[in-house]
Amino acid sequence: MISIPRSKNAWLSTVWAVITVIGITQTILYKLSTESEQGWMAALRSPVVAALVGLGMIFFWIKPGYELLKKKPTTLKIPLFLLHLVGYEMIALMIFFLFIGFWSGHLSYTWYESFVSEGLISNFHSSAKSYFLFVATIFAYDYFSEREQSILKQKQVENELSKVKINAIEAKLQPHFLFNTLNGIVALIEENTDKAQKALIGLSDLLRFSITLEPETLIEIDQEVELLKKYLMIELIRHEEQLIVEWKIKPSSSGFKIPPLILQPVIENSIKHGFKNLEQPLQIVVEINCELKIVIIKNNGQPLPDYIVEGVGLRIVRQRLQSYFSKDSNIKTYQEGSWVINELAFGQ
């Protein structure tokens, strides 16, 4: 498995290593394809010295110079980089031919002539290419690193904003739910003290369970069903035989997670509006399709009006869906025969 370099120094070393391998390979192939009497040591002298000098110039001239010059005003950068290039050429070629002179033992009378004729005249353009290659490598590394950091910071900000938004929505949900449930229990106190006491115990259990849940945490659908049953126990105490609840759950091996108590306002709304002008028991059917991640809550109560006004409860449900899931998530309310349908799609 190939390891991709992560640091700037590693990238520069890798690029120079590739160039060095190419240079040495070309020298070996040339030596093998000719009948030159030059020994291998003499043949490999230039590419080996060039590799050592080039590596030193990268980390002691090109990189430090680039880091310094990139902070200069834009109008000065081009002339300063050209001067930096000239300095690189002069120093690198001088050191290269000094090494060659030492290695060959002819330093006293050959290195300067070689530096001028072979270095400044013949190989200046080749060294310039190496310089621009490494400047481009550093620039590309900085550009993509800064872009990656910018994207990460943007995602962090978006995540924080999302959490703030979710917390704000949840802060509206709890008082709304508690206020409505307590109102129902107050009405029970006047009718039947024992029923009111049981309802308060049920509310206490429900709040104890829900208060431990983190606002941005999703729970398994089974947990949500248990929460709903605790809430419906309070409603069943109030309405007794006048309220019938049926569950239809299509299980799935894939996890189906939703925000806690997101279905409670829908059921509460169904009970509140369903009982209006109803002379028969109100039937509520909860259909959960874990495979499609769809929940349908329907009731056979009061038909929908021509113009539907979305209340606080359903508005909070819609906001929570859009905050937790993709744009495909939604809640639709419509009439189908004698049934009022609330369909929640969790586009995860």
C-alpha positions, 0 to 999 in steps of 0.5 A: 500500500502506497503511503501518501505524504502529509507534510510539506517537507515530505512532499518536497523530498518525494518530488526530489527523490523522483527527479533523482531516480529519473536522473540516475536511471537516465545515466545508467541507461546511457552508460549501458547503451554506449561504449564509453570507457568511463567507469561507473563511479565517474558516470554516476558522479554528476547525478549523485552530486546533483541529488545532494546539492538539490536536496540541500538547496530545497530546504536551505534556500527555496523553502525558506525564501518562499515562506519569506517572499510570499508575505511581501506585497504582490507588486514586489513578489515577481521581481523578488522571486526572480532575484531568488531564482538567480541566487538559487542558480548561482549558489546551486551551480557553484556548489555543484561544480565545486563538489565535482572538482573535489571528487575528480581531483581537478578543483584548482583549474577546472571548476570555474571554467565548468561553472561558467561554460556548463553551468551558467551557459548550458544548464541554467534553464534546467536548474530554473525548471527545478526551481519553478517545480519546487516553488509550484509544489510549495504553492500547491501544498499551501493552497490545498492545505488552506482550502482543506482547513477552510472547508473543515472550519466551515463544516465546524461552524455549520455543525455548531449552528445546527446544534444551536438550532436544534437546541433552540427548537427543543427548548420550544418543544418541552414547554409546549408539550408540558403545558398541554399535558398539564392542562389535560391533567388539570381537567382530570382533577375536577372529574376524577382525582384517582385518574389525575394521580395516575396521569401525573405519575405517567407524566413523571415517568415520561419526563424522567426518561426524556430529560436524560436524552441529549437534544441532538441525539437520535434514538431507535424507533423502538425507544420512540414507541415506548415514549409514545406509549407513556404519553398515550397512557395519560391520554387513555386515562383521560378518554378511556373507551373513547380513544382507541390506539392501534400500532402497525410496525414493519420492522427492518434490519437497518437502524431507524433512528429519529429525534425523541418525541418527534411523533408526540405532537402529531398524536397530540394534534390528532387527539385534539382536533380529532375529537371535535364534533365526534360522536364515536370513539376516536381511532388512531393508527400508527404505521411505522415502516422501518425499511422506507423510514416513513411514519403514518399517523392517521385518525378517523376524527374531524375531517380536515378543513379546506384551509389548514393552519399549521399549529405550534406542535406541527411547526416544531415537528417540521423544523426538527425534521429539516434540522436533523435530516436532509431536505427530503424529510417532510411532514404531509397532512391530507384527507384520505376518505374518512381518515386524516393522514399525517405522513412523516418521511425521514430522508436520512 
